Structure formats: C-alpha cells, structure tokens
Amino acid sequence: MAINLNKICVFDFETDGIDTKVCAPVQLAAVMIDPRKLEIIDGSEFSIHIRPCEIDNIDYYTSHRDTIEFHAKVAGCSHDEIMNKWKNSIPLEKAWTSFADYCSNYHTNPARKTKYTAPIPAGHNIDDFDMKIVERLNEQFKIKTLFHCRDKIDTLTQSFIWFENQLEPAKYNFDAIREFLGKSKAGAHTALQDVKDCADFVIRLLNLHRKVATKVKWKS
C-alpha cells in the first residue's frame, strides 16, 4: 500500500557549532505530524536543553565564542547566562536516550517496531546538518532505530523544487522561507519555535503535493 501511515517527526537541533562531526547539541525539539490528518499531534511537543560535553574545558568559551554570542543575542541575554544555562542542562547521553524513547512512542505499529514503522524525519536542511548529527549520536550511544530507514522530508530541498523558477523567496534558508510564508520571526532560532514553524511548512507542502498529485497524468 502506497498511502503513508508513518508519523512525521519534525525536529531541530540548536548546537554550539556548525561542524556536524564535532558540534554538541545544546537544544533539541520535535513535534509529530499525523500523516492522515496532516495536523500536529496533540501533546507531541518535545523540547530539551542539553549540556555540551566539553563545556568544562578551560578554552571552551574562546573556541565557541561566536556561537555562544549568537545564542545570547537570540535569547536576549548575556553570554555568561547562556554558559550557565548550558552547564545546568541535561547530559547528552540522557537527552539522547530521552529522544529515542520519544520517537519510539510514535511507531506505526507499537506492537512490532521496526526501521520501517519508525517516524519519518523532517526538517529544514536535515540532509546536510541534523541527520548527520543523528547518525553520529546513534552510533555513539548504540541506538539502532530512531527514524524510518529510507524516507525523510527536507524542506530545503522541497523549497528549491517549488520555488526555483520564482523571484521569491530570494533565498532558501528558513528565515527567508519564514518571511515568505508570512510568519512571525518571534522565537526564531529556538528549537521548539523552529520545529512548529517548519511543521506548518511541511503540512502546507504535503497538502499541496496531495492535491497536485491526483491531477497529474503520470502514465505515458
């Protein structure tokens, strides 16, 4: 059966750097979309702040200054407050186990969980960023099944497909997409707000795909 029954997990990391091989997550958020109703599932919000493993190193602030100051600007606070928040957050292994448990609760078949019944990952630029971190952390903490083994929805790729022949949006980063969609910038670059905004975009895209697909003559 071609009709999708897998939940769609829209997720987002905030990190202390941009190198997916070494950066540490400092926040992770997610929501689940019902694949048939195309609505965010009530009570599916997940949000957790994470303690970077290397934060106690004497040179941590110096080596991560730009990212720390970016997060401080977004939060409207000092870099010392950001550092203190990160230091008092949940250790990475505990946070990742908690996220794995969260995803496990949304398998298509709760009685027989496999890599094919797991939620489909979705987000903006997840191919080149978030999924690489997921793969690294799954390997580090021996997590076998988090997301569907094949399917995923990257709204950055989708943005190119839909808008490559239009004058707007001028860029495909999510700030530009958010503005193009007429959404408020309030709370931007906090993981939970970003996943809610991205989930709205995923829902719009899937509704559009479903309407168009029924009208296209696919067979030659």
N, C-alpha and C positions, 0 to 999 in steps of 0.2 A: 504494500500500500504506500503510495507516494505522499499522502497527506501527513504533514508533520505533527507529531504528538509530543515531541520533546519540549520541555520548558526551555526558555531562553534566558540565560543569565547575563545580564548587562553588568559589567564590573569595571573597576578602575583603580589603579594604584596611584598614590602620591609617593614620591621617592626622594631620597637625599642626593640623587644624581641622575645622569641620563645614560650612563653606560650599563646596558642590561646585564652584562657579565658580572658586575660587581656592586651595582647600586642596591641600597637597602630600602625596602618599603617602609614608609612612615605612616601611611594610612591606606586602608583597603575598604572599598564599599561595593555593594552589589544590590540589585533588585532582580526579581524573577518575573518574566512575562508569560502569561498563559498563551500557548500557541494557537488556541482556537478562538478565544475571545479577543486576543490581542489587547490585553489590559495588564497592568502591573498587578500581580497577585497581592491581595491584602495581607499585611503582616510579613512580607518577604524582604523588608529592608534589612541589610546587613552593613554595619559600619564599625570599624575597629581601628584604633591608633596603635602603632607598632614601634617598639624600641629598636633603633638601629644597633646591630651587634657591636660595632666599633666605636660607639659614642663615647666610651670612657678613655679612648686613646688621647694622649695629650695634644696631638696635632689634628684632631677631628674637626674642630671649628675652622681652622685655617684651610684645610683641604676641601671643606664643604661650604665655604663662606658664601659663595654666590647662591647656592640652592637654599641655604638657611635664610638668607636675607630675602629671597623670593617668597618663601613661605611666610616669613614675618610680615612682609608687605601685604600679602593676600589676607592674612589673619588680622592685620591692623594692630600688631603688637611688636615688641622688641625681639631681637634675635635671642636674647637670654631667656625670654619666655618660651620661645619655640624650643630651645635646647632643653629647658626644664620639662616641657610637655613631653618631648620625645623620651627623655630619661625615665619618666614615670609611666610610660606606656607599657603595653603587654609585650613580653619577649616574642621574638619572631616564630619560634617553633610552636608555641602555644597558640599564637594568632593563626598560623597556617593550618594547624590541626582543627581549629575552630571553623575556619573557612571550608575545609574539606568536609567537615560534618554538616555544615550548612548546605553545601552542594548535594551531599548525599541524601538529604531530605527531599530533594526535588527530582528524583529519578522518575521516569515514565512508569516503570514497574517497580514499586518499592519492595516487592517480594523477591525479585530476581534482578539485582542491579548488575549491569554490565557497562562496558565502554560505549555501547550503543543506546542505552537507556538514560545515560547521564545528560545533564543540561547542555544546551548548545551555547558556547561562549559568544558574547557580543560586546562591542565597544568601539571606540574611535582610535584607530591606529594600533589595534591589538596585535596585528600580524608582526609588526616591526618592534613593538615595545612590550606590552603587557604579557602576551603569550610566551615571550622568551623568558620573562621572569617566572611565569608559572612553571615552565618546563624545568628551570633551574631549581626552584624550590621543591617541586615534586621529587626531583632526583635527590636533593639534599635530605629531605625528610621521608623518603620512601613511600610517597603517595602514588598509587597505581592509577586510579580512576578518579578524575576530578570533573572533566568535561567530555563531551562527545568526541570520539576519536577522529572524526572526519569533518563534520560540519562546523562552521563558525560564520559570524557576521561581522565584518569590519566596515564600519560606516565611513571610514576614509576612502576605501576602495569604492564603496557604493556612491559616495559623493562625486568621484571622478566619472563614474558610469553615467550618472544622471545629469551632471552639470558641465561636462567637458565642452559642450557646444553652446554654452550660455555665457553672457557677460557677468552674471552674478551667480554665486558668490565669487569674489575675486580670488579668494584663497580657499583651501580645503581644511585648514586647521579648525579645531572645534569652536574656537572663539568666533571665527568668521561664519561658521555654519550656524552657531547660536544666534548671531546677529541677523543672518539671512532668514532664519525661521521666526524672527521677531520675539525671541525670548529674552528675558532679563539677564543681565550679567551678574546679578546679586548672587553671591555664594560660589561664583565660578572658581575653579581650581581647588575646591574642596571636593573630596572624592564622592561623597553622598549626593551633593547637588549635581555634580557632573554625570553620575550614572542616571539620575532621574531625568535630566535633560536629554541624555543620549538615548534612554529608553523611549522617550517620547518620539525621538527621531527614528528609532528602529520600528516603532509601531506605525508611524506615518509611511515609512518605506515599504513595510510588508503589506499594509493596506493597499498602497498604490500598486505594488507588484501583483497582488491577487486580482485587482480589478483589470489591470492591463493584460495579464497572462490569459485570461478567459477570452479575450477579444483578438488575440494574435493567432494567425494561421501558421502553426508550427510545421505542419507536414508539407512536404514539397508536392 
